[in-house]
Amino acid sequence: VNLSPSQCSRRRARLEESGVITGYAAKLDATALGFGLKAITRVNLSSHSERNAESFADFLARHEEIRQAFSVSGDADYVLVIVTRDLAAFAQFIHGHLLPHPQVGRVQSEIALMNLKDEPGLPIA
């Protein structure tokens, strides 16, 4: 970057203060830590209201298995990325938590077979 360490430090601090840099995280190997299953799950709510959306958002925040959650356009209302140790744990989460949720109308999941690309950050280079 052609800057001195002190200039880099000041620039980093400004980016943090302005909210451009929002945090730092280590990239962990899920398999090495015993998390062998990743699923992409599409959810449709049974009915649409602000109250139902808030209730479902609270549900999403409470469950660590749900690593990412997106409200989306298209056939589904939400797309979730769910990580569990194995298929049994995934089935338990789906049947024990997600399907019984009163706002959930339909759930469809795909199990990730292979991670072909997992690129953190943004394409700003």
C-alpha positions as CSV (number, residue, x, y, z in Angstrom):
1,V,0.0,0.0,0.0
2,N,3.1,2.2,0.1
3,L,2.3,3.6,3.5
4,S,4.2,3.6,6.7
5,P,2.9,1.4,9.6
6,S,1.7,4.5,11.5
7,Q,-0.1,5.8,8.4
8,C,-1.7,2.4,7.9
9,S,-2.8,2.3,11.6
10,R,-4.4,5.8,11.3
11,R,-6.2,4.8,8.1
12,R,-7.5,1.6,9.7
13,A,-8.7,3.5,12.8
14,R,-10.6,6.0,10.5
15,L,-12.2,3.1,8.6
16,E,-13.3,1.6,11.9
17,E,-14.6,4.9,13.3
18,S,-16.6,5.6,10.2
19,G,-18.2,2.1,10.2
20,V,-16.6,0.9,7.0
21,I,-14.7,-1.8,9.0
22,T,-17.3,-3.4,11.3
23,G,-15.3,-6.1,12.9
24,Y,-12.7,-8.9,12.5
25,A,-13.1,-12.6,12.5
26,A,-11.0,-15.8,12.2
27,K,-11.9,-18.1,9.3
28,L,-12.5,-21.5,11.0
29,D,-12.5,-25.0,9.5
30,A,-16.0,-26.3,10.2
31,T,-15.1,-29.9,9.5
32,A,-12.0,-29.8,11.8
33,L,-14.3,-28.5,14.6
34,G,-16.9,-31.3,14.1
35,F,-19.5,-29.4,12.0
36,G,-19.9,-31.6,9.0
37,L,-23.2,-30.5,7.6
38,K,-24.2,-27.2,5.9
39,A,-27.6,-26.8,4.5
40,I,-29.3,-24.0,2.5
41,T,-32.9,-23.9,3.7
42,R,-35.7,-21.9,2.1
43,V,-38.6,-20.9,4.4
44,N,-42.1,-19.6,3.6
45,L,-44.1,-18.1,6.4
46,S,-47.7,-19.2,6.8
47,S,-49.0,-15.7,6.7
48,H,-47.4,-12.3,6.2
49,S,-47.6,-9.5,8.7
50,E,-45.1,-7.3,10.5
51,R,-45.7,-9.2,13.7
52,N,-45.0,-12.6,12.1
53,A,-41.8,-11.3,10.5
54,E,-40.6,-9.9,13.8
55,S,-41.4,-13.2,15.6
56,F,-39.5,-15.1,12.9
57,A,-36.5,-12.7,13.1
58,D,-36.4,-13.3,16.9
59,F,-36.4,-17.0,16.3
60,L,-33.5,-16.6,13.8
61,A,-31.5,-14.6,16.3
62,R,-31.9,-17.3,19.1
63,H,-30.6,-20.3,17.1
64,E,-26.8,-20.6,16.7
65,E,-27.2,-23.3,14.0
66,I,-28.5,-20.6,11.7
67,R,-25.3,-18.9,10.6
68,Q,-26.8,-16.7,7.9
69,A,-30.4,-15.5,7.2
70,F,-31.7,-13.5,4.3
71,S,-35.1,-12.1,3.6
72,V,-35.4,-12.6,-0.2
73,S,-37.6,-12.0,-3.2
74,G,-38.9,-15.0,-5.2
75,D,-40.6,-18.2,-4.2
76,A,-39.2,-18.2,-0.6
77,D,-39.6,-15.6,2.1
78,Y,-36.2,-16.4,3.7
79,V,-33.1,-18.3,2.8
80,L,-31.1,-19.7,5.8
81,V,-27.6,-21.2,6.0
82,I,-27.7,-23.8,8.7
83,V,-24.6,-25.6,10.1
84,T,-24.8,-28.7,12.3
85,R,-22.5,-31.5,13.3
86,D,-24.3,-34.1,11.2
87,L,-27.5,-35.1,9.5
88,A,-29.1,-36.3,12.8
89,A,-28.5,-32.9,14.4
90,F,-29.9,-31.1,11.3
91,A,-33.0,-33.3,11.4
92,Q,-33.5,-32.6,15.1
93,F,-33.2,-28.8,14.5
94,I,-35.6,-28.9,11.5
95,H,-38.2,-31.1,13.3
96,G,-37.7,-29.8,16.8
97,H,-37.4,-26.1,16.2
98,L,-38.0,-24.8,12.7
99,L,-41.1,-26.7,11.6
100,P,-42.9,-26.3,14.9
101,H,-42.5,-22.5,14.7
102,P,-46.0,-21.0,14.4
103,Q,-45.2,-18.7,11.5
104,V,-43.4,-21.3,9.4
105,G,-45.6,-22.7,6.6
106,R,-43.1,-24.5,4.3
107,V,-39.4,-25.5,4.5
108,Q,-37.2,-26.9,1.7
109,S,-33.5,-27.7,2.3
110,E,-30.5,-28.7,0.2
111,I,-27.5,-30.2,1.8
112,A,-24.2,-28.8,0.6
113,L,-22.1,-31.6,-0.8
114,M,-18.9,-29.6,-1.5
115,N,-17.8,-26.0,-0.8
116,L,-16.6,-24.7,-4.2
117,K,-16.1,-21.1,-3.1
118,D,-16.2,-19.3,0.3
119,E,-14.9,-15.9,-0.2
120,P,-15.2,-13.5,2.7
121,G,-15.2,-9.8,2.3
122,L,-16.2,-7.7,-0.7
123,P,-14.8,-7.5,-4.3
124,I,-13.2,-4.0,-3.9
125,A,-9.7,-4.8,-5.1
